[in-house]
Amino acid sequence: MSFATGLRCRECGATYPDDARYSCDECFGPLEVTYDLAAARGTITRASIESGPRSIWRYHDLLPDAGDAPIDLGAGWTPLRRADRLAARLGVRELWLKDDTRNPTGSFKDRVVATALSSARRLGFTTAACASTGNLATSVAAHAAAIGWPSVTIIPHDLERSKVAMSSIFGGTVLAVEGNYDDVNRLCVELVDEHPEWAFVNVNLRPYYAEGSKTLAFEIVEQLGWRLPAQVVVPVASGSQFTKVAKGFDQLLALDLVTGAAPRMFAAQAAGCSPIATAFARGDEFVTPQRPSTIARSLAIGNPADGPYVLDELRRGGGDAGSVSDAAILDGIAELAETEGIFAETAGGVTVATLHQLVERGTLDPEASIVAIISGHGLKTLDAIADRAGVSATVPPSLAAAEAALANDRLVVAR
C-alpha cells in the first residue's frame, strides 16, 4: 500500500486530494505529495523494504499510489560503488558513486517516469507526454511503448543526435521546438489545457513525477547498510531531483529506519547554465533566469522550477553549490571513465568537476563520507567527446608497425 494522503501547496500549505492537479488554487504555488508517516511508523520496516523487488517499487509504501499495478521496466536498485581511485585523485577518504547509468534507458529519469505514469494510468490519462532536454523524452517514450500508450515528447531543436534517436526509436511523436528548454516548457504548459487526456509527466503530473527521485536517497541509505552518508553531491537542472533526494533522507529519519544525521547537500551546475549556483553565491533569495550556453544540455534549464527550494535546502543544511566550465566537464567525464570505468554523460562530468571544485574550495569535508550521483550514460552525449576520444594510432596490419606505435611514449597513458 501507499501511505500517500494527498497533495499540499509548497507555498501556502493548502491541501488537496490525490488527483490530477499541479498548482494551488489559492496562491498558484507548486504542489507536492504528502504522506502519513505516523501511520507508516512500524509498518514500514527495513525487513519489509528488503523483501521487495529490486527496483524502485521496493519503496512503494513511500511513493504515490500506483494503482493496481505499477509500471516497472526495472528502474532503480542501481549500483552504489565505492570509488577509491577517484577518491585518491580528489584527496578524499570515502567516496561512493550512485551509478544511475544502469537504468533501463540509461538515466535517472526512469525513476520519475515510472512513478508519474503509474499515477497517470490510475488517474485515467491515455497519452504520455513531456517537455525534455533528452533523457526524459527517451524514458517517457520507452515506458509508454511498454504499456501500449502513444507518446508525445517535446524537445529543443538542437539536442544531441543520440538523444533524438533514442527518443524516436520507440515509435512516439517527437516534436522539436526552435528554442531552448524554457521555451519548450512554456509550450507544454499551453498544450496541457488543449489536451486534457495527455499526461505531461513534468507539468500536470509533476507532483507524482518528482517523488521518483526520492528512491535515490532510499537506495543510497539501504546500500550503505541503513547508514546516512555525511555529504551528497547532486547534479542540478530544474532542482527537483535535489529537493526530493533531501526529502527522501528526511522521511527515512522520520521513520527511524536509519542511523546518522541528515547529510549536507551540494548542488552541481555547469557555468554556462548556473542560475542556482549564482543565486547561492550572491546570497539571493530568488533565482534569476539565465540563457543556457553549455555542453551539459541535460542540465540546461535557465529558469529552474525548484530553484528557490534548492536554495532553502542548501542554506538549511550548510551545503554549497558549484559551477564548472565546459572544459572541466569534459575532463570530469574522462577522469571518471579512466579511474572507475564509468562512462557518464555531460551531467556526470559536471558532478566530478564540481567534486574537485568543492574540495578545493574547502566546503566539502575530505574526511567525511561523500556520495555523488552519476545520473546518465555517456552514450547519450557522444557528440560532446567526439573530438577528444578516438583511436591512439592507425597502423598497417604488421607486427612491426603495431610495436612501433605501442612503443611511442605519447600513446602510453599513466594509470
ZAMARGU-4260 file (C-alpha; in steps of 0.2 Angstrom, whole numbers, plus 5000, padded with zeros to 4 digits):
<rodrens>
0) 5000/5000/5000 | 5005/5018/4998 | 5005/5030/5013 | 5002/5045/5002 | 4987/5055/5008
5) 4985/5069/4995 | 4994/5085/4989 | 4999/5100/4998 | 5005/5118/4992 | 5023/5121/4995
10) 5020/5139/4997 | 5003/5142/5007 | 5000/5124/5014 | 4983/5122/5006 | 4979/5103/5004
15) 4970/5094/4990 | 4965/5076/4986 | 4976/5064/4977 | 4971/5069/4960 | 4977/5077/4943
20) 4982/5094/4948 | 4999/5103/4950 | 4996/5120/4956 | 4987/5128/4971 | 4970/5136/4968
25) 4974/5148/4982 | 4991/5155/4978 | 4996/5146/4962 | 5011/5138/4971 | 5018/5121/4966
30) 5010/5105/4974 | 5019/5090/4982 | 5013/5073/4988 | 5010/5071/5007 | 5012/5055/5017
35) 5005/5049/5034 | 5022/5045/5041 | 5014/5042/5059 | 5004/5028/5052 | 5019/5021/5042
40) 5030/5020/5058 | 5032/5002/5062 | 5023/4996/5047 | 5037/5001/5035 | 5052/4992/5042
45) 5070/4988/5035 | 5064/4970/5033 | 5048/4975/5023 | 5058/4985/5011 | 5072/4972/5009
50) 5059/4959/5004 | 5053/4970/4989 | 5058/4969/4971 | 5075/4975/4965 | 5068/4991/4958
55) 5061/5007/4964 | 5045/4998/4969 | 5053/4991/4984 | 5049/5008/4992 | 5030/5008/4985
60) 5024/5012/5003 | 5033/5029/5002 | 5028/5033/4984 | 5012/5040/4976 | 4998/5027/4974
65) 5002/5017/4958 | 4985/5009/4957 | 4983/4990/4954 | 5000/4988/4946 | 5015/5000/4945
70) 5023/5002/4928 | 5040/4993/4931 | 5054/4992/4917 | 5066/4989/4931 | 5071/5007/4936
75) 5081/5009/4951 | 5092/4997/4963 | 5107/5003/4953 | 5124/5001/4960 | 5132/5011/4974
80) 5150/5009/4971 | 5165/5014/4982 | 5177/5024/4971 | 5194/5023/4979 | 5204/5028/4963
85) 5194/5044/4960 | 5194/5047/4979 | 5213/5047/4978 | 5213/5060/4964 | 5201/5071/4974
90) 5211/5069/4990 | 5195/5062/5000 | 5194/5047/5011 | 5177/5039/5007 | 5168/5042/4990
95) 5154/5032/4983 | 5146/5034/4966 | 5127/5031/4964 | 5128/5024/4946 | 5111/5028/4938
100) 5119/5025/4920 | 5112/5007/4923 | 5094/5012/4922 | 5083/5004/4908 | 5085/5020/4896
105) 5102/5025/4904 | 5097/5039/4916 | 5089/5043/4932 | 5073/5049/4923 | 5067/5031/4923
110) 5063/5033/4941 | 5052/5048/4939 | 5043/5042/4924 | 5039/5026/4932 | 5030/5035/4946
115) 5022/5048/4936 | 5015/5036/4923 | 5009/5024/4936 | 4999/5038/4944 | 4993/5044/4926
120) 4986/5027/4922 | 4977/5027/4939 | 4970/5044/4936 | 4963/5040/4919 | 4975/5048/4906
125) 4978/5039/4890 | 4994/5048/4882 | 5011/5050/4889 | 5020/5067/4886 | 5034/5078/4892
130) 5045/5093/4890 | 5063/5087/4889 | 5081/5090/4887 | 5083/5072/4880 | 5084/5060/4894
135) 5066/5062/4900 | 5059/5061/4882 | 5068/5044/4880 | 5061/5037/4896 | 5043/5043/4893
140) 5043/5036/4875 | 5050/5019/4882 | 5038/5017/4896 | 5023/5022/4885 | 5028/5009/4872
145) 5029/4996/4886 | 5011/4999/4891 | 5004/5002/4874 | 5001/5021/4875 | 5005/5034/4862
150) 5018/5047/4867 | 5022/5065/4863 | 5039/5071/4868 | 5044/5089/4865 | 5062/5094/4865
155) 5074/5109/4860 | 5079/5108/4841 | 5097/5107/4845 | 5098/5091/4856 | 5112/5078/4853
160) 5108/5066/4839 | 5110/5051/4850 | 5096/5058/4862 | 5085/5062/4847 | 5087/5044/4840
165) 5084/5036/4857 | 5068/5046/4860 | 5061/5042/4842 | 5065/5024/4841 | 5051/5019/4852
170) 5038/5025/4839 | 5030/5040/4848 | 5029/5058/4841 | 5045/5068/4844 | 5042/5087/4842
175) 5057/5098/4841 | 5055/5117/4845 | 5065/5131/4839 | 5071/5137/4856 | 5079/5131/4872
180) 5071/5121/4886 | 5062/5135/4894 | 5053/5139/4878 | 5048/5120/4876 | 5042/5120/4894
185) 5031/5136/4891 | 5023/5127/4876 | 5019/5112/4885 | 5010/5122/4899 | 4999/5129/4885
190) 4996/5111/4877 | 4990/5104/4894 | 4974/5114/4893 | 4972/5109/4874 | 4974/5091/4878
195) 4967/5086/4895 | 4970/5067/4891 | 4989/5069/4889 | 4999/5066/4905 | 5013/5078/4904
200) 5024/5070/4917 | 5034/5085/4922 | 5019/5098/4920 | 5002/5092/4925 | 5009/5076/4934
205) 5024/5085/4941 | 5019/5081/4960 | 5020/5062/4956 | 5034/5063/4944 | 5045/5072/4957
210) 5043/5059/4970 | 5053/5046/4960 | 5069/5055/4964 | 5067/5050/4982 | 5071/5032/4978
215) 5089/5038/4975 | 5090/5043/4994 | 5081/5027/4999 | 5093/5016/4989 | 5109/5025/4995
220) 5105/5023/5013 | 5100/5004/5011 | 5115/5000/5001 | 5126/5009/5014 | 5119/4997/5027
225) 5105/5009/5033 | 5118/5022/5036 | 5116/5040/5031 | 5131/5047/5021 | 5138/5064/5028
230) 5138/5073/5011 | 5129/5071/4994 | 5133/5079/4978 | 5118/5081/4965 | 5118/5087/4948
235) 5105/5101/4946 | 5094/5106/4932 | 5076/5110/4937 | 5081/5106/4955 | 5068/5093/4958
240) 5080/5079/4960 | 5090/5088/4973 | 5075/5093/4984 | 5067/5076/4983 | 5083/5067/4987
245) 5084/5078/5003 | 5065/5074/5006 | 5069/5055/5005 | 5083/5056/5018 | 5071/5066/5029
250) 5057/5053/5028 | 5069/5039/5032 | 5074/5049/5048 | 5056/5052/5052 | 5053/5033/5051
255) 5068/5029/5062 | 5075/5017/5049 | 5092/5024/5048 | 5107/5029/5058 | 5116/5046/5057
260) 5111/5064/5054 | 5104/5071/5038 | 5118/5074/5025 | 5124/5090/5019 | 5118/5093/5001
265) 5129/5100/4987 | 5122/5106/4970 | 5132/5104/4954 | 5129/5115/4939 | 5138/5120/4923
270) 5144/5138/4922 | 5135/5140/4906 | 5118/5137/4915 | 5120/5140/4934 | 5106/5151/4940
275) 5105/5142/4956 | 5124/5142/4960 | 5124/5160/4955 | 5110/5165/4967 | 5118/5155/4981
280) 5135/5163/4979 | 5126/5180/4979 | 5116/5177/4994 | 5100/5180/4984 | 5083/5173/4990
285) 5077/5170/4972 | 5084/5163/4956 | 5087/5175/4941 | 5084/5165/4925 | 5099/5163/4913
290) 5100/5159/4895 | 5109/5142/4894 | 5125/5140/4884 | 5134/5124/4889 | 5138/5106/4883
295) 5128/5099/4898 | 5112/5101/4889 | 5103/5089/4901 | 5106/5102/4915 | 5102/5117/4903
300) 5087/5124/4912 | 5089/5143/4914 | 5073/5145/4924 | 5073/5131/4937 | 5056/5127/4944
305) 5063/5121/4961 | 5077/5134/4962 | 5071/5143/4977 | 5068/5127/4986 | 5086/5121/4982
310) 5092/5137/4989 | 5082/5134/5005 | 5089/5117/5007 | 5107/5122/5004 | 5106/5135/5017
315) 5097/5124/5029 | 5109/5111/5029 | 5125/5120/5027 | 5129/5114/5009 | 5136/5123/4994
320) 5134/5125/4975 | 5147/5123/4962 | 5148/5128/4944 | 5161/5122/4932 | 5166/5126/4914
325) 5163/5115/4899 | 5182/5111/4898 | 5181/5105/4916 | 5165/5095/4912 | 5175/5086/4898
330) 5189/5082/4910 | 5177/5076/4923 | 5170/5063/4910 | 5187/5057/4906 | 5193/5056/4924
335) 5178/5046/4929 | 5180/5034/4915 | 5199/5032/4917 | 5198/5029/4936 | 5182/5020/4939
340) 5176/5013/4922 | 5160/5023/4922 | 5156/5032/4906 | 5144/5046/4910 | 5135/5059/4900
345) 5140/5078/4902 | 5130/5079/4919 | 5142/5066/4926 | 5156/5077/4921 | 5148/5091/4930
350) 5147/5081/4946 | 5165/5075/4945 | 5171/5093/4941 | 5161/5100/4955 | 5168/5087/4967
355) 5185/5095/4963 | 5179/5112/4965 | 5171/5110/4982 | 5186/5100/4989 | 5197/5114/4983
360) 5185/5127/4990 | 5185/5118/5007 | 5167/5117/5008 | 5167/5098/5005 | 5174/5089/5020
365) 5188/5077/5013 | 5187/5066/5029 | 5168/5063/5029 | 5159/5051/5018 | 5153/5058/5001
370) 5140/5051/4989 | 5140/5058/4971 | 5126/5055/4959 | 5130/5050/4941 | 5114/5052/4933
375) 5116/5047/4915 | 5126/5036/4902 | 5139/5044/4891 | 5132/5035/4875 | 5118/5049/4876
380) 5131/5063/4873 | 5144/5056/4862 | 5144/5072/4852 | 5152/5081/4867 | 5168/5070/4867
385) 5170/5066/4849 | 5185/5077/4847 | 5194/5070/4861 | 5190/5052/4861 | 5197/5041/4847
390) 5210/5029/4841 | 5228/5031/4848 | 5235/5027/4831 | 5231/5019/4814 | 5244/5007/4808
395) 5246/4994/4794 | 5242/4976/4798 | 5260/4971/4803 | 5268/4967/4820 | 5282/4979/4817
400) 5270/4994/4814 | 5260/4989/4829 | 5275/4988/4840 | 5282/5004/4834 | 5266/5013/4838
405) 5265/5004/4855 | 5282/5010/4859 | 5278/5028/4856 | 5278/5036/4873 | 5264/5048/4868
410) 5252/5033/4867 | 5255/5027/4885 | 5243/5034/4897 | 5248/5034/4916 | 5235/5024/4926
</rodrens>
